[in-house]
Amino acid sequence: MRDALRNLSDSKYWVYGPSTYEFDSVVELIQKYSDYADECIDRRTSDAEVPAEFEEAHAEVSSDLRYYCYIEKGLLWSFALWRLQGMFEALLASHYLRGTQMRRLGLKGKLRALREAGYELPIAQQEELLRWAALRNLLSHMPPEHYHPIAVDREDMEEFVVLLKSVCAVLSKQRSTVLANEL
């Protein structure tokens, strides 16, 4: 591993730190590449120049290309889940919790630290966060085969972003009170 990577820390690459605006940016980024993939497939499978004797073969190849594009886009959306979860946990550690030790905790530990610090988060939101984290962990540590991915899509990630923003809104309303109590 290069020294630059081995010695990397958030203090070396964060300028402003994580923010909720990045949640939408992740979805927009993956959607941009998803749309681009669709456009490429559309160009490659255009019927404009296919001689009549090859139409059946062309249809078969086009179907295969669209299928593999669909699979690859599912992988991209899985990567979005991974990125969103990471950004959310970084936001918890850097914005709502104090101390670098919080960065090493998993989501359960961060949720516990939030409670101990004085934040109150509805149980339903905590449970939903943990379900998403379990999915992210499953896809991270035991990923499905390349050609049999889990069908994570934009709607799933938009649902997750709504949850993350809702949790951040709840925490933000309590932040000044919690920080004042720490003093």
N, C-alpha and C positions, 0 to 999 in steps of 0.2 A: 504494500500500500504506500502510495506517495505520502511524503511528510505533510503536505498541505491538507490531505484528507485525514491522516492520522491525528493531527493536532487541531482539527476543526472543532469549533464550539459555537453555540448560538451567539455568544457575545462578539464573535468575529464576523458574522454575516447578517445579523439583525441591525437594521438602521432604526426603524420605528417599532419593531416588534409585531407580533401577529395581531390581526384585526378581523372583525366579522366580515368586512368587505371582501376578504379573501375567499370566503365560502362561495359567493356568487362567481368569483373569478375562476375558481376550479371548475364549476359547472360550465361556464362559458368557454373555457379552454377545451374541455373534452368535447363539447358540442361543436366547436369549430373544427376539430379534427374528425369528428364523426361526419359532419356535413361534407368535409373535403373528401373523405373516403367514399361517400355516396356519389359525389360528383365524378370522381375518378372511375368508379364502377360504371356509372351511366355512360361516360365517354367510351369506355372499353367495350361495353356491350351494346352500343348503338346498332340498330338494324339497318342503317343507311347503306352500308357497303357489302351486305351479305348476299352472295348469289343464292338463288332459290334452292339449288341442290345442297347447300350447307345450312339451311335454316334450322333444321332439326338439331344438328350438332351445335350450332350457335346457341340455340335455346338452352341446350344442356350445359354448355360451358358457362353461359350467362347465369344460369341458375346456381351453378357451383360457386362462381365468383361472388354472387350476392350472399350466398350462405356463409362463405368464409369471411366476407366483410362484416356480416352480422356478428359472427363469433368474435372477431377482433374488436369490434366496437363494444361488445360486452366486457371484454378484458379491459378496455380503456375506462369504462364506467366502474369496474372493480378498482382500478387504480385511483379513481376519483374518491371512492369510499376511503381508501387508505390515506389519501392526502387530507381529506376533510377531517377524519378522526385525529390525525396528527396535528393539524392546525388548531382544532378545538382544544386538545389537551395542552398544547403550547400556550394558548390563550388563557386557559384556566391557571396554569402555573405562573405565567408572567404577569397577568393582569389582576387576577382575583386572589391569588395566594402569594404570600411572600416567602422568599427563601429559595435557594437553588436546589435544596433537597426535594422540593415538590416536583422538579423536572424528572426525577427518577421514578416517581410513583406511577403505577398504572392508573387507569381510569377509576377503578374502585377506590384506590388510595387517595386520589385527588378528590373524589366525591366525599370521602370520609373527612379529609382535611378541610374541605369547604364547610361541612357541618360543624367541625370542631372550631373553625374560625368564626362561626356565627351566621353563616349563610343558611337560608332555608330554601330548599328546592323540593317541589312536589314529588312524592314517591313515584307517581306515574311517569314523570319525566326522567327520573333516575333509572327506573326500570327500562324505559325505552332506550335511553343512552347505553345501558349495559347490553341490551339485545343487539344494537348496532355494533357495539364494540366486539361482541362475541362473533358476529358475522365477519367483521374486519379481521379478527384474530384467526378465524377459520381459514379465510381466503389468504391470509399472510403466511400462516404456518403449515397449512395443508392445502395448497392451492389445487383446484381441479385441473384435470388434464387440459391441454391447450384446445383440443377440439371438442371438449365437453364442458365448457365453462358454465358458471352460474349466471343466470340471465339478469344481471344487474343493469338497470337502464336509467335514463335521465329522470324519469318520474320518481324512481327510488331515491336518487340523489337529491332531487328537489324536496322530497318529503323529509329527508335527513337534514337538509339545510334549514328548513322551516323549524324543525326541532332544535337544532343548534342555536339559531337566532333567538328562539323563544327562551331557551335556557339562559343565554347571555343577557337577554332583556331582564329576566327575573333577577339574575345576579347583579346586573348593573344598577338596578333600583336599590339594592341592598349594600352596594360597595362602600359608599361614603360612611354609612353607619357602622359597618363592620370594621373598616379601617380606623375610624375614630375610636372605636372600642379597644383597638389594639394599643393605642397610645397610652 
